Each structure stands twice: as structure tokens, then as C-alpha cells.
């Protein structure tokens, strides 16, 4: 039997589609729409991506240890010299093991970036499949013959007779 689309159902589908589009656009803007930072803002942004090696759980931007102060000064000098963000982060990662707070997107580390997207996609697909299955189950209503059989069995039961098999 073909599914009949009512106007309300059509608008609901359009609304869900628009909501999905807004979410995708927001994710793209969040991932790629960062404005370039200048001067001290750039120094702080880079310092926030580097782990303080003498502190536990703190970035170079938030720490006041000797290492953090020296690292911020080193970053500031490299920014003034015109080094790119990748060059500065590469310099620190080559001198210190596991110093970057944001893992690179290569090799096994790429799983850190890809896995959450895969999990969300699988969850959305599972939710869509569940909703479709429930719609199909609720769409299969008992036929007139089924209702007649149930009514007859109920009448026999209430009359004290044996149910039909």
C-alpha cells in the first residue's frame, strides 16, 4: 500500500531537512571558519595548543611555570619572525614528546578525529531505522476479518464457551 503524504507530514519533513542543513552548516563553519589570529591573540592561541611539560593538565597559555613563561616567549619570538602555526607547533613537538594538546590528523591519531563522526552517523542511521520500523508496525492495522475473529472469540469467552482454535 502506498504511503499517503499529508500536508502536515510534508512540512514536517521539510523542517527536519532544514534542521539537518543548519547543523551541517554550523559544523562546517565551526571546523573551517576560524578567523586568522594576529599578534598576542595568535601567541595565546598557539600556547593553548601546547601542553606544559612541568604542570599536570595545563596548557602553556594557562600556566605560570618557568617552562610556560619561556615557551610563550619563544612562541612570541617565532610569531614575530614570521613562522607559520605549523612550523611553531612542529618545533615544539620535535623537542618534546607528546606536547601537543590537539593530536595530528594522520596515522592512528586520525581515529580521534574520525571516530566521533562515525559514531554520530551510526547513531542517526539507527534512529532513522527505528522510527521507520515503528511507523511500519503502527501502519499495519488489523483487517475487518481479524476484528471479526477477535469479536467472535471474545463473545464465546464471555458466554463461557470454548474459544475457536
C-alpha positions in Angstrom: 0.0 0.0 0.0 1.4 3.4 -1.0 2.1 5.9 1.8 -0.2 9.0 1.7 1.7 12.2 2.5 -0.5 14.8 4.2 0.5 18.5 4.0 1.5 18.4 7.7 3.7 15.4 7.2 5.3 17.1 4.1 6.1 20.3 6.2 7.5 18.2 9.0 9.9 16.5 6.5 10.9 19.9 5.2 11.5 21.2 8.7 13.7 18.2 9.6 15.6 18.7 6.3 16.2 22.3 7.1 17.3 21.5 10.7 19.8 19.0 9.3 21.1 21.6 6.8 21.6 24.1 9.7 23.5 21.5 11.7 25.8 20.7 8.8 26.5 24.3 8.0 27.2 25.0 11.7 29.7 22.1 11.8 31.4 23.3 8.6 31.7 26.9 10.0 33.0 25.6 13.3 35.6 23.4 11.6 36.8 25.7 8.8 35.5 29.2 9.6 38.1 30.2 12.2 39.4 33.7 11.7 43.1 34.2 11.5 44.6 35.5 14.7 47.2 38.2 14.9 49.9 39.2 17.4 49.3 38.4 21.0 46.0 36.6 20.2 47.9 34.2 17.9 50.6 33.7 20.6 47.9 32.8 23.2 46.1 30.5 20.6 49.3 28.6 19.9 50.2 28.5 23.6 46.8 27.0 24.3 47.6 24.1 22.0 50.9 23.2 23.7 51.0 21.2 27.0 53.1 22.5 29.8 55.7 19.8 30.5 56.2 20.7 34.1 52.4 21.1 35.0 49.8 18.4 35.1 46.8 19.0 32.8 47.6 22.6 32.0 48.5 24.3 28.7 51.4 26.7 28.2 48.8 29.5 27.9 47.4 28.9 31.4 50.5 28.1 33.4 52.9 30.4 35.2 55.7 27.9 35.5 59.2 28.8 34.2 58.8 26.4 31.3 55.4 28.0 30.2 56.7 31.6 30.5 59.8 30.6 28.4 57.7 28.8 25.9 55.3 31.7 25.4 58.3 34.0 24.9 59.7 31.5 22.4 56.3 31.4 20.6 56.1 35.2 20.6 59.6 35.4 19.0 58.7 32.8 16.4 55.5 34.7 15.5 57.4 37.9 15.2 59.9 36.1 12.9 57.0 35.1 10.6 56.9 31.4 11.4 53.6 29.7 10.5 51.5 27.9 13.1 52.5 24.5 11.8 56.2 25.4 12.0 55.9 26.6 15.6 53.9 23.6 16.7 56.3 21.3 14.8 59.2 22.9 16.6 57.7 22.1 20.0 56.6 18.6 19.1 60.1 17.8 17.8 61.7 19.0 21.0 59.2 17.4 23.5 57.3 14.1 23.3 53.5 14.3 23.3 53.4 18.0 23.9 50.5 19.0 21.6 47.1 19.1 23.1 45.4 18.6 19.7 46.6 15.4 18.1 47.6 15.4 14.4 45.1 14.1 11.9 47.5 11.5 10.5 48.1 7.8 11.2 46.4 6.3 14.2 45.7 9.8 15.5 43.2 10.2 12.7 40.9 7.9 14.6 40.5 10.6 17.2 39.0 12.9 14.6 37.1 10.4 12.5 35.6 8.1 15.2 33.2 10.6 16.7 31.8 11.4 13.3 31.3 7.7 12.5 29.6 7.2 15.9 27.2 10.1 15.4 26.4 8.9 11.8 25.7 5.3 13.0 23.5 6.7 15.9 21.5 8.9 13.4 21.1 5.9 11.0 19.9 3.7 13.9 17.4 6.3 15.0 16.1 6.7 11.5 15.7 2.9 11.0 14.0 2.6 14.4 11.5 5.3 13.5 10.8 3.7 10.1 10.2 0.3 11.7 7.8 1.7 14.3 5.9 3.6 11.6 5.6 0.4 9.5 4.4 -1.6 12.6 1.9 1.1 13.5 0.7 1.3 9.9 -0.3 -2.4 9.8 -3.8 -2.2 11.3 -5.9 -5.3 11.8 -8.2 -6.1 9.0 -12.0 -6.4 9.2 -11.7 -10.2 9.2 -9.2 -10.0 12.1 -11.6 -7.8 14.1 -14.5 -10.2 13.4 -12.4 -13.2 14.7 -11.4 -11.4 17.8 -15.0 -10.3 18.5 -16.3 -13.8 18.0 -13.6 -15.2 20.3 -14.5 -12.6 22.9 -18.2 -13.4 22.7 -17.5 -17.1 23.1 -15.3 -16.4 26.1 -17.8 -14.2 27.8 -20.6 -16.8 27.1 -18.5 -19.4 28.8 -17.8 -21.5 25.7 -14.6 -22.9 24.3 -12.6 -20.5 22.2 -12.3 -21.2 18.5 -8.9 -22.6 17.5 
